[in-house]
Amino acid sequence: MVNIIGQAQEMGKLVDYQDDSIVSKEIIRNDKGTISFFAFDKGQCLSEHTAPFDAMVYVFDGKAEVKIEGKPSSLKAGDLIIMPANKPHALKAIERFKMMLVMVRG
């Protein structure tokens, strides 16, 4: 986990792209939830899965496709989507993209 609390940060510099990879960096983890940053190389994906908590994805660079219960949504920089708890979802990089994931427990 990276400690940036109380320090101004540029979101785009919190995580870097790597060829043929997904890079993640957890910023906050506590009993109320987590905040993580991800960088996906083009074509990389997270296969369909579920999570026991609501989660918000905010795309701040590039383009992605998010499927929730099989329904695709195209996201670009500046877009966000809420993924409801216990609903199957998947993510795919249409082009390189970076996102912030906020997971709320409870």
Biopython code that builds the backbone (N, CA, C, O; Angstrom):
import numpy as np
from Bio.PDB.StructureBuilder import StructureBuilder

atoms = [
    (1, "MET", "N", (0.848, -1.173, 0.000)),
    (1, "MET", "CA", (0.000, 0.000, 0.000)),
    (1, "MET", "C", (0.894, 1.237, 0.000)),
    (1, "MET", "O", (1.926, 1.280, 0.670)),
    (2, "VAL", "N", (0.475, 2.230, -0.761)),
    (2, "VAL", "CA", (1.215, 3.481, -0.890)),
    (2, "VAL", "C", (0.615, 4.502, 0.066)),
    (2, "VAL", "O", (-0.605, 4.661, 0.106)),
    (3, "ASN", "N", (1.437, 5.188, 0.826)),
    (3, "ASN", "CA", (0.938, 6.202, 1.753)),
    (3, "ASN", "C", (1.049, 7.581, 1.112)),
    (3, "ASN", "O", (2.137, 8.148, 1.011)),
    (4, "ILE", "N", (-0.098, 8.112, 0.681)),
    (4, "ILE", "CA", (-0.130, 9.457, 0.092)),
    (4, "ILE", "C", (-1.078, 10.366, 0.863)),
    (4, "ILE", "O", (-1.383, 11.470, 0.414)),
    (5, "ILE", "N", (-1.538, 9.911, 2.006)),
    (5, "ILE", "CA", (-2.510, 10.673, 2.790)),
    (5, "ILE", "C", (-1.919, 12.027, 3.154)),
    (5, "ILE", "O", (-0.794, 12.120, 3.644)),
    (6, "GLY", "N", (-2.697, 13.072, 2.906)),
    (6, "GLY", "CA", (-2.286, 14.432, 3.216)),
    (6, "GLY", "C", (-1.353, 15.047, 2.196)),
    (6, "GLY", "O", (-0.824, 16.137, 2.419)),
    (7, "GLN", "N", (-1.138, 14.360, 1.068)),
    (7, "GLN", "CA", (-0.236, 14.857, 0.029)),
    (7, "GLN", "C", (-0.993, 14.967, -1.294)),
    (7, "GLN", "O", (-1.640, 14.010, -1.719)),
    (8, "ALA", "N", (-0.917, 16.108, -1.935)),
    (8, "ALA", "CA", (-1.545, 16.275, -3.251)),
    (8, "ALA", "C", (-0.855, 15.351, -4.248)),
    (8, "ALA", "O", (0.370, 15.231, -4.255)),
    (9, "GLN", "N", (-1.652, 14.702, -5.088)),
    (9, "GLN", "CA", (-1.125, 13.756, -6.068)),
    (9, "GLN", "C", (-1.799, 13.969, -7.416)),
    (9, "GLN", "O", (-2.946, 14.412, -7.481)),
    (10, "GLU", "N", (-1.092, 13.655, -8.477)),
    (10, "GLU", "CA", (-1.668, 13.621, -9.821)),
    (10, "GLU", "C", (-2.056, 12.173, -10.091)),
    (10, "GLU", "O", (-1.196, 11.292, -10.119)),
    (11, "MET", "N", (-3.359, 11.922, -10.293)),
    (11, "MET", "CA", (-3.834, 10.537, -10.427)),
    (11, "MET", "C", (-3.079, 9.766, -11.497)),
    (11, "MET", "O", (-2.751, 8.596, -11.299)),
    (12, "GLY", "N", (-2.801, 10.394, -12.612)),
    (12, "GLY", "CA", (-2.147, 9.714, -13.720)),
    (12, "GLY", "C", (-0.756, 9.206, -13.412)),
    (12, "GLY", "O", (-0.237, 8.349, -14.127)),
    (13, "LYS", "N", (-0.139, 9.724, -12.351)),
    (13, "LYS", "CA", (1.212, 9.306, -12.007)),
    (13, "LYS", "C", (1.252, 8.282, -10.867)),
    (13, "LYS", "O", (2.330, 7.844, -10.465)),
    (14, "LEU", "N", (0.089, 7.903, -10.351)),
    (14, "LEU", "CA", (0.060, 6.949, -9.242)),
    (14, "LEU", "C", (0.315, 5.510, -9.681)),
    (14, "LEU", "O", (0.732, 4.672, -8.882)),
    (15, "VAL", "N", (0.062, 5.235, -10.954)),
    (15, "VAL", "CA", (0.287, 3.885, -11.482)),
    (15, "VAL", "C", (0.720, 4.030, -12.941)),
    (15, "VAL", "O", (0.198, 4.875, -13.669)),
    (16, "ASP", "N", (1.679, 3.198, -13.364)),
    (16, "ASP", "CA", (2.228, 3.279, -14.722)),
    (16, "ASP", "C", (1.824, 2.067, -15.549)),
    (16, "ASP", "O", (1.612, 0.977, -15.016)),
    (17, "TYR", "N", (1.723, 2.272, -16.851)),
    (17, "TYR", "CA", (1.459, 1.169, -17.770)),
    (17, "TYR", "C", (2.673, 0.255, -17.865)),
    (17, "TYR", "O", (3.815, 0.701, -17.754)),
    (18, "GLN", "N", (2.405, -1.043, -18.073)),
    (18, "GLN", "CA", (3.442, -2.018, -18.399)),
    (18, "GLN", "C", (2.907, -2.874, -19.538)),
    (18, "GLN", "O", (1.737, -3.258, -19.538)),
    (19, "ASP", "N", (3.765, -3.170, -20.505)),
    (19, "ASP", "CA", (3.352, -3.973, -21.655)),
    (19, "ASP", "C", (2.751, -5.300, -21.214)),
    (19, "ASP", "O", (3.274, -5.977, -20.329)),
    (20, "ASP", "N", (1.628, -5.659, -21.860)),
    (20, "ASP", "CA", (0.963, -6.947, -21.644)),
    (20, "ASP", "C", (0.626, -7.219, -20.185)),
    (20, "ASP", "O", (0.661, -8.368, -19.744)),
    (21, "SER", "N", (0.299, -6.169, -19.430)),
    (21, "SER", "CA", (0.065, -6.336, -17.991)),
    (21, "SER", "C", (-1.061, -5.459, -17.481)),
    (21, "SER", "O", (-1.505, -4.510, -18.127)),
    (22, "ILE", "N", (-1.500, -5.829, -16.280)),
    (22, "ILE", "CA", (-2.370, -4.991, -15.464)),
    (22, "ILE", "C", (-1.573, -4.666, -14.214)),
    (22, "ILE", "O", (-1.082, -5.562, -13.527)),
    (23, "VAL", "N", (-1.448, -3.382, -13.925)),
    (23, "VAL", "CA", (-0.708, -2.932, -12.747)),
    (23, "VAL", "C", (-1.712, -2.337, -11.771)),
    (23, "VAL", "O", (-2.590, -1.571, -12.168)),
    (24, "SER", "N", (-1.585, -2.688, -10.491)),
    (24, "SER", "CA", (-2.488, -2.117, -9.488)),
    (24, "SER", "C", (-1.695, -1.588, -8.305)),
    (24, "SER", "O", (-0.607, -2.067, -7.983)),
    (25, "LYS", "N", (-2.289, -0.569, -7.665)),
    (25, "LYS", "CA", (-1.673, 0.027, -6.491)),
    (25, "LYS", "C", (-2.787, 0.399, -5.521)),
    (25, "LYS", "O", (-3.638, 1.233, -5.831)),
    (26, "GLU", "N", (-2.776, -0.222, -4.350)),
    (26, "GLU", "CA", (-3.771, 0.081, -3.331)),
    (26, "GLU", "C", (-3.337, 1.328, -2.560)),
    (26, "GLU", "O", (-2.191, 1.434, -2.124)),
    (27, "ILE", "N", (-4.260, 2.260, -2.401)),
    (27, "ILE", "CA", (-3.969, 3.533, -1.745)),
    (27, "ILE", "C", (-4.542, 3.555, -0.326)),
    (27, "ILE", "O", (-3.884, 4.012, 0.609)),
    (28, "ILE", "N", (-5.773, 3.057, -0.174)),
    (28, "ILE", "CA", (-6.432, 3.016, 1.132)),
    (28, "ILE", "C", (-7.087, 1.658, 1.324)),
    (28, "ILE", "O", (-7.708, 1.123, 0.405)),
    (29, "ARG", "N", (-6.947, 1.106, 2.515)),
    (29, "ARG", "CA", (-7.666, -0.110, 2.914)),
    (29, "ARG", "C", (-8.018, 0.043, 4.381)),
    (29, "ARG", "O", (-7.149, 0.231, 5.232)),
    (30, "ASN", "N", (-9.325, -0.044, 4.662)),
    (30, "ASN", "CA", (-9.766, -0.078, 6.050)),
    (30, "ASN", "C", (-11.075, -0.856, 6.114)),
    (30, "ASN", "O", (-11.519, -1.411, 5.109)),
    (31, "ASP", "N", (-11.695, -0.898, 7.294)),
    (31, "ASP", "CA", (-12.901, -1.711, 7.446)),
    (31, "ASP", "C", (-14.102, -1.159, 6.682)),
    (31, "ASP", "O", (-15.118, -1.844, 6.568)),
    (32, "LYS", "N", (-14.010, 0.064, 6.157)),
    (32, "LYS", "CA", (-15.101, 0.670, 5.388)),
    (32, "LYS", "C", (-14.941, 0.484, 3.886)),
    (32, "LYS", "O", (-15.912, 0.632, 3.144)),
    (33, "GLY", "N", (-13.717, 0.156, 3.415)),
    (33, "GLY", "CA", (-13.534, -0.045, 1.994)),
    (33, "GLY", "C", (-12.087, 0.125, 1.549)),
    (33, "GLY", "O", (-11.167, 0.217, 2.362)),
    (34, "THR", "N", (-11.921, 0.164, 0.234)),
    (34, "THR", "CA", (-10.594, 0.315, -0.363)),
    (34, "THR", "C", (-10.655, 1.291, -1.526)),
    (34, "THR", "O", (-11.700, 1.485, -2.148)),
    (35, "ILE", "N", (-9.500, 1.904, -1.805)),
    (35, "ILE", "CA", (-9.313, 2.695, -3.016)),
    (35, "ILE", "C", (-8.037, 2.184, -3.664)),
    (35, "ILE", "O", (-6.975, 2.145, -3.042)),
    (36, "SER", "N", (-8.164, 1.792, -4.929)),
    (36, "SER", "CA", (-7.027, 1.266, -5.685)),
    (36, "SER", "C", (-6.981, 1.909, -7.052)),
    (36, "SER", "O", (-8.003, 2.341, -7.586)),
    (37, "PHE", "N", (-5.774, 1.970, -7.618)),
    (37, "PHE", "CA", (-5.560, 2.484, -8.964)),
    (37, "PHE", "C", (-5.023, 1.362, -9.837)),
    (37, "PHE", "O", (-4.211, 0.553, -9.388)),
    (38, "PHE", "N", (-5.476, 1.314, -11.084)),
    (38, "PHE", "CA", (-5.085, 0.276, -12.028)),
    (38, "PHE", "C", (-4.657, 0.901, -13.344)),
    (38, "PHE", "O", (-5.177, 1.943, -13.745)),
    (39, "ALA", "N", (-3.706, 0.260, -14.013)),
    (39, "ALA", "CA", (-3.323, 0.596, -15.383)),
    (39, "ALA", "C", (-3.384, -0.695, -16.196)),
    (39, "ALA", "O", (-2.689, -1.660, -15.878)),
    (40, "PHE", "N", (-4.198, -0.721, -17.229)),
    (40, "PHE", "CA", (-4.381, -1.888, -18.095)),
    (40, "PHE", "C", (-3.731, -1.608, -19.446)),
    (40, "PHE", "O", (-3.986, -0.567, -20.051)),
    (41, "ASP", "N", (-2.901, -2.519, -19.917)),
    (41, "ASP", "CA", (-2.411, -2.411, -21.282)),
    (41, "ASP", "C", (-3.548, -2.818, -22.221)),
    (41, "ASP", "O", (-4.457, -3.541, -21.814)),
    (42, "LYS", "N", (-3.501, -2.359, -23.469)),
    (42, "LYS", "CA", (-4.533, -2.671, -24.460)),
    (42, "LYS", "C", (-4.747, -4.179, -24.527)),
    (42, "LYS", "O", (-3.793, -4.952, -24.606)),
    (43, "GLY", "N", (-6.016, -4.583, -24.494)),
    (43, "GLY", "CA", (-6.377, -5.987, -24.616)),
    (43, "GLY", "C", (-6.405, -6.748, -23.300)),
    (43, "GLY", "O", (-6.936, -7.858, -23.247)),
    (44, "GLN", "N", (-5.852, -6.185, -22.249)),
    (44, "GLN", "CA", (-5.864, -6.861, -20.953)),
    (44, "GLN", "C", (-7.265, -6.809, -20.361)),
    (44, "GLN", "O", (-8.024, -5.878, -20.633)),
    (45, "CYS", "N", (-7.610, -7.807, -19.551)),
    (45, "CYS", "CA", (-8.953, -7.839, -18.983)),
    (45, "CYS", "C", (-8.974, -8.528, -17.627)),
    (45, "CYS", "O", (-8.068, -9.279, -17.265)),
    (46, "LEU", "N", (-10.027, -8.249, -16.904)),
    (46, "LEU", "CA", (-10.365, -8.998, -15.701)),
    (46, "LEU", "C", (-11.587, -9.812, -16.077)),
    (46, "LEU", "O", (-12.612, -9.252, -16.467)),
    (47, "SER", "N", (-11.489, -11.123, -15.963)),
    (47, "SER", "CA", (-12.594, -11.983, -16.356)),
    (47, "SER", "C", (-13.781, -11.798, -15.410)),
    (47, "SER", "O", (-13.654, -11.234, -14.324)),
    (48, "GLU", "N", (-14.918, -12.283, -15.850)),
    (48, "GLU", "CA", (-16.143, -12.104, -15.089)),
    (48, "GLU", "C", (-15.993, -12.682, -13.685)),
    (48, "GLU", "O", (-15.500, -13.795, -13.498)),
    (49, "HIS", "N", (-16.430, -11.895, -12.706)),
    (49, "HIS", "CA", (-16.374, -12.294, -11.304)),
    (49, "HIS", "C", (-17.424, -11.493, -10.537)),
    (49, "HIS", "O", (-18.063, -10.603, -11.099)),
    (50, "THR", "N", (-17.598, -11.805, -9.271)),
    (50, "THR", "CA", (-18.481, -11.032, -8.413)),
    (50, "THR", "C", (-17.686, -10.529, -7.222)),
    (50, "THR", "O", (-16.612, -11.043, -6.911)),
    (51, "ALA", "N", (-18.223, -9.528, -6.570)),
    (51, "ALA", "CA", (-17.632, -8.993, -5.343)),
    (51, "ALA", "C", (-18.767, -8.774, -4.351)),
    (51, "ALA", "O", (-19.882, -8.443, -4.756)),
    (52, "PRO", "N", (-18.505, -8.952, -3.065)),
    (52, "PRO", "CA", (-19.575, -8.835, -2.072)),
    (52, "PRO", "C", (-19.941, -7.394, -1.720)),
    (52, "PRO", "O", (-20.796, -7.163, -0.865)),
    (53, "PHE", "N", (-19.294, -6.417, -2.378)),
    (53, "PHE", "CA", (-19.522, -5.008, -2.048)),
    (53, "PHE", "C", (-19.752, -4.197, -3.317)),
    (53, "PHE", "O", (-19.276, -4.566, -4.392)),
    (54, "ASP", "N", (-20.483, -3.090, -3.188)),
    (54, "ASP", "CA", (-20.617, -2.144, -4.292)),
    (54, "ASP", "C", (-19.247, -1.554, -4.606)),
    (54, "ASP", "O", (-18.424, -1.366, -3.710)),
    (55, "ALA", "N", (-19.009, -1.263, -5.883)),
    (55, "ALA", "CA", (-17.729, -0.682, -6.297)),
    (55, "ALA", "C", (-17.978, 0.356, -7.387)),
    (55, "ALA", "O", (-18.870, 0.203, -8.221)),
    (56, "MET", "N", (-17.173, 1.411, -7.360)),
    (56, "MET", "CA", (-17.232, 2.447, -8.383)),
    (56, "MET", "C", (-15.924, 2.428, -9.169)),
    (56, "MET", "O", (-14.839, 2.423, -8.587)),
    (57, "VAL", "N", (-16.035, 2.418, -10.484)),
    (57, "VAL", "CA", (-14.882, 2.540, -11.369)),
    (57, "VAL", "C", (-14.932, 3.922, -11.999)),
    (57, "VAL", "O", (-15.953, 4.325, -12.558)),
    (58, "TYR", "N", (-13.818, 4.647, -11.903)),
    (58, "TYR", "CA", (-13.676, 5.950, -12.553)),
    (58, "TYR", "C", (-12.487, 5.853, -13.502)),
    (58, "TYR", "O", (-11.357, 5.642, -13.063)),
    (59, "VAL", "N", (-12.737, 6.007, -14.803)),
    (59, "VAL", "CA", (-11.684, 5.938, -15.820)),
    (59, "VAL", "C", (-11.084, 7.332, -15.979)),
    (59, "VAL", "O", (-11.799, 8.294, -16.260)),
    (60, "PHE", "N", (-9.766, 7.437, -15.797)),
    (60, "PHE", "CA", (-9.135, 8.753, -15.937)),
    (60, "PHE", "C", (-8.126, 8.815, -17.071)),
    (60, "PHE", "O", (-7.459, 9.835, -17.242)),
    (61, "ASP", "N", (-8.000, 7.738, -17.856)),
    (61, "ASP", "CA", (-7.176, 7.757, -19.061)),
    (61, "ASP", "C", (-7.589, 6.584, -19.929)),
    (61, "ASP", "O", (-7.786, 5.481, -19.418)),
    (62, "GLY", "N", (-7.723, 6.795, -21.224)),
    (62, "GLY", "CA", (-7.975, 5.712, -22.157)),
    (62, "GLY", "C", (-9.435, 5.303, -22.277)),
    (62, "GLY", "O", (-10.344, 6.069, -21.958)),
    (63, "LYS", "N", (-9.638, 4.048, -22.755)),
    (63, "LYS", "CA", (-10.989, 3.528, -23.004)),
    (63, "LYS", "C", (-11.094, 2.093, -22.528)),
    (63, "LYS", "O", (-10.160, 1.303, -22.667)),
    (64, "ALA", "N", (-12.259, 1.767, -21.959)),
    (64, "ALA", "CA", (-12.502, 0.424, -21.435)),
    (64, "ALA", "C", (-13.927, -0.001, -21.717)),
    (64, "ALA", "O", (-14.802, 0.822, -21.987)),
    (65, "GLU", "N", (-14.143, -1.307, -21.649)),
    (65, "GLU", "CA", (-15.486, -1.860, -21.679)),
    (65, "GLU", "C", (-15.713, -2.554, -20.344)),
    (65, "GLU", "O", (-14.897, -3.361, -19.899)),
    (66, "VAL", "N", (-16.833, -2.226, -19.717)),
    (66, "VAL", "CA", (-17.223, -2.873, -18.475)),
    (66, "VAL", "C", (-18.537, -3.594, -18.741)),
    (66, "VAL", "O", (-19.492, -3.002, -19.245)),
    (67, "LYS", "N", (-18.576, -4.875, -18.398)),
    (67, "LYS", "CA", (-19.822, -5.638, -18.526)),
    (67, "LYS", "C", (-20.338, -5.925, -17.126)),
    (67, "LYS", "O", (-19.603, -6.390, -16.255)),
    (68, "ILE", "N", (-21.625, -5.636, -16.931)),
    (68, "ILE", "CA", (-22.294, -5.958, -15.679)),
    (68, "ILE", "C", (-23.490, -6.826, -16.043)),
    (68, "ILE", "O", (-24.376, -6.403, -16.785)),
    (69, "GLU", "N", (-23.503, -8.041, -15.512)),
    (69, "GLU", "CA", (-24.532, -9.027, -15.850)),
    (69, "GLU", "C", (-24.656, -9.189, -17.358)),
    (69, "GLU", "O", (-25.761, -9.310, -17.887)),
    (70, "GLY", "N", (-23.504, -9.191, -18.059)),
    (70, "GLY", "CA", (-23.460, -9.405, -19.494)),
    (70, "GLY", "C", (-23.740, -8.176, -20.345)),
    (70, "GLY", "O", (-23.568, -8.223, -21.563)),
    (71, "LYS", "N", (-24.168, -7.078, -19.731)),
    (71, "LYS", "CA", (-24.493, -5.855, -20.485)),
    (71, "LYS", "C", (-23.245, -4.974, -20.567)),
    (71, "LYS", "O", (-22.749, -4.511, -19.539)),
    (72, "PRO", "N", (-22.724, -4.735, -21.797)),
    (72, "PRO", "CA", (-21.510, -3.932, -21.947)),
    (72, "PRO", "C", (-21.773, -2.426, -21.887)),
    (72, "PRO", "O", (-22.799, -1.934, -22.358)),
    (73, "SER", "N", (-20.818, -1.717, -21.295)),
    (73, "SER", "CA", (-20.811, -0.260, -21.279)),
    (73, "SER", "C", (-19.426, 0.200, -21.693)),
    (73, "SER", "O", (-18.424, -0.298, -21.180)),
    (74, "SER", "N", (-19.364, 1.148, -22.618)),
    (74, "SER", "CA", (-18.085, 1.726, -23.035)),
    (74, "SER", "C", (-17.784, 2.929, -22.161)),
    (74, "SER", "O", (-18.625, 3.810, -21.983)),
    (75, "LEU", "N", (-16.576, 2.955, -21.617)),
    (75, "LEU", "CA", (-16.155, 4.070, -20.778)),
    (75, "LEU", "C", (-14.905, 4.700, -21.354)),
    (75, "LEU", "O", (-14.040, 4.016, -21.901)),
    (76, "LYS", "N", (-14.822, 6.028, -21.223)),
    (76, "LYS", "CA", (-13.639, 6.778, -21.646)),
    (76, "LYS", "C", (-13.215, 7.655, -20.475)),
    (76, "LYS", "O", (-13.904, 7.725, -19.457)),
    (77, "ALA", "N", (-12.083, 8.317, -20.626)),
    (77, "ALA", "CA", (-11.586, 9.193, -19.571)),
    (77, "ALA", "C", (-12.684, 10.155, -19.121)),
    (77, "ALA", "O", (-13.324, 10.813, -19.942)),
    (78, "GLY", "N", (-12.892, 10.227, -17.813)),
    (78, "GLY", "CA", (-13.912, 11.083, -17.241)),
    (78, "GLY", "C", (-15.206, 10.370, -16.901)),
    (78, "GLY", "O", (-16.056, 10.939, -16.217)),
    (79, "ASP", "N", (-15.379, 9.122, -17.369)),
    (79, "ASP", "CA", (-16.597, 8.362, -17.102)),
    (79, "ASP", "C", (-16.445, 7.523, -15.838)),
    (79, "ASP", "O", (-15.339, 7.156, -15.441)),
    (80, "LEU", "N", (-17.590, 7.228, -15.216)),
    (80, "LEU", "CA", (-17.600, 6.311, -14.088)),
    (80, "LEU", "C", (-18.792, 5.388, -14.197)),
    (80, "LEU", "O", (-19.758, 5.671, -14.905)),
    (81, "ILE", "N", (-18.708, 4.275, -13.480)),
    (81, "ILE", "CA", (-19.805, 3.309, -13.440)),
    (81, "ILE", "C", (-19.800, 2.657, -12.069)),
    (81, "ILE", "O", (-18.744, 2.451, -11.471)),
    (82, "ILE", "N", (-20.982, 2.336, -11.579)),
    (82, "ILE", "CA", (-21.125, 1.624, -10.313)),
    (82, "ILE", "C", (-21.391, 0.159, -10.636)),
    (82, "ILE", "O", (-22.275, -0.170, -11.427)),
    (83, "MET", "N", (-20.613, -0.707, -10.009)),
    (83, "MET", "CA", (-20.809, -2.146, -10.153)),
    (83, "MET", "C", (-21.456, -2.637, -8.856)),
    (83, "MET", "O", (-20.824, -2.607, -7.800)),
    (84, "PRO", "N", (-22.713, -3.087, -8.929)),
    (84, "PRO", "CA", (-23.422, -3.489, -7.715)),
    (84, "PRO", "C", (-22.858, -4.777, -7.103)),
    (84, "PRO", "O", (-22.344, -5.650, -7.802)),
    (85, "ALA", "N", (-22.971, -4.861, -5.798)),
    (85, "ALA", "CA", (-22.530, -6.048, -5.068)),
    (85, "ALA", "C", (-23.219, -7.295, -5.608)),
    (85, "ALA", "O", (-24.398, -7.271, -5.960)),
    (86, "ASN", "N", (-22.460, -8.379, -5.664)),
    (86, "ASN", "CA", (-22.954, -9.716, -6.005)),
    (86, "ASN", "C", (-23.493, -9.856, -7.425)),
    (86, "ASN", "O", (-24.183, -10.830, -7.728)),
    (87, "LYS", "N", (-23.189, -8.898, -8.299)),
    (87, "LYS", "CA", (-23.579, -8.984, -9.713)),
    (87, "LYS", "C", (-22.324, -9.276, -10.525)),
    (87, "LYS", "O", (-21.307, -8.610, -10.333)),
    (88, "PRO", "N", (-22.368, -10.258, -11.429)),
    (88, "PRO", "CA", (-21.174, -10.568, -12.226)),
    (88, "PRO", "C", (-20.763, -9.385, -13.101)),
    (88, "PRO", "O", (-21.598, -8.730, -13.725)),
    (89, "HIS", "N", (-19.459, -9.131, -13.128)),
    (89, "HIS", "CA", (-18.925, -8.038, -13.936)),
    (89, "HIS", "C", (-17.534, -8.402, -14.449)),
    (89, "HIS", "O", (-16.855, -9.265, -13.894)),
    (90, "ALA", "N", (-17.126, -7.720, -15.529)),
    (90, "ALA", "CA", (-15.824, -7.943, -16.162)),
    (90, "ALA", "C", (-15.364, -6.621, -16.757)),
    (90, "ALA", "O", (-16.178, -5.749, -17.060)),
    (91, "LEU", "N", (-14.034, -6.479, -16.924)),
    (91, "LEU", "CA", (-13.455, -5.271, -17.506)),
    (91, "LEU", "C", (-12.479, -5.657, -18.598)),
    (91, "LEU", "O", (-11.779, -6.664, -18.488)),
    (92, "LYS", "N", (-12.431, -4.839, -19.672)),
    (92, "LYS", "CA", (-11.496, -5.075, -20.769)),
    (92, "LYS", "C", (-10.967, -3.740, -21.282)),
    (92, "LYS", "O", (-11.722, -2.780, -21.434)),
    (93, "ALA", "N", (-9.670, -3.687, -21.545)),
    (93, "ALA", "CA", (-9.039, -2.482, -22.091)),
    (93, "ALA", "C", (-9.232, -2.448, -23.604)),
    (93, "ALA", "O", (-8.639, -3.251, -24.325)),
    (94, "ILE", "N", (-10.052, -1.528, -24.083)),
    (94, "ILE", "CA", (-10.232, -1.320, -25.521)),
    (94, "ILE", "C", (-8.956, -0.669, -26.068)),
    (94, "ILE", "O", (-8.493, -0.996, -27.161)),
    (95, "GLU", "N", (-8.408, 0.249, -25.289)),
    (95, "GLU", "CA", (-7.061, 0.776, -25.493)),
    (95, "GLU", "C", (-6.476, 0.881, -24.086)),
    (95, "GLU", "O", (-7.186, 0.657, -23.105)),
    (96, "ARG", "N", (-5.213, 1.212, -23.977)),
    (96, "ARG", "CA", (-4.646, 1.371, -22.634)),
    (96, "ARG", "C", (-5.569, 2.267, -21.818)),
    (96, "ARG", "O", (-6.045, 3.292, -22.307)),
    (97, "PHE", "N", (-5.821, 1.869, -20.557)),
    (97, "PHE", "CA", (-6.621, 2.749, -19.713)),
    (97, "PHE", "C", (-6.192, 2.638, -18.263)),
    (97, "PHE", "O", (-5.646, 1.630, -17.813)),
    (98, "LYS", "N", (-6.470, 3.739, -17.543)),
    (98, "LYS", "CA", (-6.216, 3.792, -16.110)),
    (98, "LYS", "C", (-7.526, 4.075, -15.406)),
    (98, "LYS", "O", (-8.370, 4.824, -15.897)),
    (99, "MET", "N", (-7.679, 3.455, -14.236)),
    (99, "MET", "CA", (-8.912, 3.641, -13.485)),
    (99, "MET", "C", (-8.637, 3.684, -11.996)),
    (99, "MET", "O", (-7.630, 3.177, -11.501)),
    (100, "MET", "N", (-9.573, 4.310, -11.303)),
    (100, "MET", "CA", (-9.613, 4.270, -9.854)),
    (100, "MET", "C", (-10.791, 3.364, -9.480)),
    (100, "MET", "O", (-11.882, 3.503, -10.032)),
    (101, "LEU", "N", (-10.569, 2.447, -8.553)),
    (101, "LEU", "CA", (-11.608, 1.554, -8.057)),
    (101, "LEU", "C", (-11.849, 1.894, -6.596)),
    (101, "LEU", "O", (-10.936, 1.831, -5.774)),
    (102, "VAL", "N", (-13.082, 2.252, -6.283)),
    (102, "VAL", "CA", (-13.487, 2.529, -4.908)),
    (102, "VAL", "C", (-14.474, 1.450, -4.505)),
    (102, "VAL", "O", (-15.556, 1.354, -5.082)),
    (103, "MET", "N", (-14.114, 0.636, -3.519)),
    (103, "MET", "CA", (-14.978, -0.431, -3.046)),
    (103, "MET", "C", (-15.485, -0.053, -1.653)),
    (103, "MET", "O", (-14.703, 0.261, -0.755)),
    (104, "VAL", "N", (-16.805, -0.091, -1.495)),
    (104, "VAL", "CA", (-17.429, 0.282, -0.234)),
    (104, "VAL", "C", (-17.949, -0.978, 0.447)),
    (104, "VAL", "O", (-18.788, -1.697, -0.097)),
    (105, "ARG", "N", (-17.437, -1.229, 1.644)),
    (105, "ARG", "CA", (-17.863, -2.409, 2.407)),
    (105, "ARG", "C", (-19.065, -2.041, 3.271)),
    (105, "ARG", "O", (-19.058, -1.039, 3.986)),
    (106, "GLY", "N", (-20.074, -2.860, 3.185)),
    (106, "GLY", "CA", (-21.225, -2.635, 4.063)),
    (106, "GLY", "C", (-22.372, -1.973, 3.377)),
    (106, "GLY", "O", (-23.404, -1.725, 4.000)),
]
sb = StructureBuilder()
sb.init_structure("model")
sb.init_model(0)
sb.init_chain("A")
sb.init_seg("    ")
for serial, (resi, resn, name, xyz) in enumerate(atoms, 1):
    if name == "N":
        sb.init_residue(resn, " ", resi, " ")
    sb.init_atom(name, np.array(xyz, "f"), 0.0, 1.0, " ", f" {name:<3s}", serial, name[0])
structure = sb.get_structure()
